[in-house]
Amino acid sequence: MRSVWKVVLRDLRAFLIGSDPPVRPRTRLGRSLPTIGVVVAILCGLASYEYLRGNGPHVGSLFLALDAALIVAPIGLVATRPLLAWRVAWLVAVYTYLAVDIDQGTPWPWSPVQMLSYPVLLAVVAVRHRRGVLVWVGLSATLLVVGTVRSQNIAGLLLAVTAILVIGDQVRRRREVQAALAQEEERTELAQARRAVAEERNRIAREMHDVVAHHMSLIAVRAETAVYRIDGVPPAVAEELAAIAGTSREALVEMRRLLGVLRSTETPLVEPQPVLDDLTRLVHDAREAGVDVTFDPLPGATVPPAVGLAAFRIAQEALSNARRHAAGAPVHIALTLGPSALDLSVRNTAGDPSSGARSGAPSGAGSGDAGDAGDSGGERHGLLGMRERATAIGGTFEAGPDAAGGYTVHATLPLEVTP
């Protein structure tokens, strides 16, 4: 009970002396509303002045002008200070009832400008303020209606006031829910992007582990068997080779211990990892699937396994994105082997408009092909994954639309892989 009274008194204080929430308009019209309100107030002030001259008390023009200014003052405030505008309008309504004798033969003692502006004020207050404040606004409007309006019209006006406040409150609640949903979607998208990067890094780490483990195992085996394969190995050299083999095996154990968690919830990779020469098979499979692919292979080119794996995965992802986002568009894969790096370029032209697809592959465009070995399932963000693969071995990655309306993915992979 104590907390209830605390909330009630808080809302009452907000109704009496509280400020309006700040307005942050996003459109030009929203930024122009205060100016529009002032212009409308001036025009309504002129109309109220003329109305009071014909229907108000027989006093001087100065008093009529002051009365008209009081009547339209809330209109100029409603865009930025709706609750303050309602307080002013309520006081002016009481003043009009007590001090201004309007002879108009209507059931209410207010001018037409007041009767037209008060519903607008109530609606704006209802949209801008919380429900507890609206209860006090409704009570003040009820007190005003009951104290000044003829008895036979009280029920209709109270029904109108209630409807305005309820509808405005629902509009406010809908806006709050939509804003909360938008924030939640933004947080979800950010979390998905981070999760996609983490999954791709884990997958790269597993594949790099396989590559490094292969070479470390070769070092250990060659070092251990060197004394049997080579005649006349001096004892000191044999001891050094044994030490090299032992160090290699210790490194393998430590690597598997550190990266073992990456395999704890997934099926181990038992298939051989792709190399650069497997791009020919990838292109063949894409052509079998109906993709118009041109490719100039590099027969006999020798690159480190990590570079070949990264090139294969990037080309695979780019082909998948081109097929998904630029259906029917020709794709060209180009490889250039330099003295220090391998350049990979995958370009597709604009998609076929009749297919309903759009060209290019925007960030987060989805996962690779269904046959992507080791895919952990779930949505993967294509460009993020390709960038991670290139940077994981010290390379660079660029992707974006080109001047011809197509989309180009370009990666430079150094031949000397850096950690």
Disulfide bonds with the S-S distance in Angstrom:
none
